[in-house]
Amino acid sequence: MCLLRLGYPSLFYGPLTGGRMQHVFSLHFSYRAFLPYYRGEVSRLEVIDTCGRTLWIHCRHFRRFVSVHGLHGWFCLTLGPSGEFIALDKCQSGDA
């Protein structure tokens, strides 16, 4: 499995209703750093949260957030009770 690795700090927010979990983290990637995804060289982005949990998120979920300036900002990842992807949204300054 090919991964883009990040060491940026992230925040973990506990359970939501219905057994869902939310992870909030920041990303700072230049457009050039994200090019390996578009070339088919990587498929997932690795993020480590502040609790030490490693998340592997498919890069396709970030496509709508990538601009000519890259991929920057705070993101909220919502997972279902068994870890399935539910949503990825951009957050404001780390607020869930």
HELIX and SHEET records of a PDB file:
HELIX    1   1 THR A   17  GLY A   19  5                                   3    
HELIX    2   2 TYR A   31  TYR A   38  1                                   8    
HELIX    3   3 CYS A   59  PHE A   65  5                                   7    
SHEET    1   A 3 LEU A   3  ARG A   5  0                                        
SHEET    2   A 3 ARG A  44  ILE A  48  1                                        
SHEET    3   A 3 THR A  54  HIS A  58 -1                                        
SHEET    1   B 4 SER A  10  PRO A  15  0                                        
SHEET    2   B 4 MET A  21  PHE A  29 -1                                        
SHEET    3   B 4 LEU A  71  LEU A  79 -1                                        
SHEET    4   B 4 PHE A  85  CYS A  91 -1                                        
END                                                                             
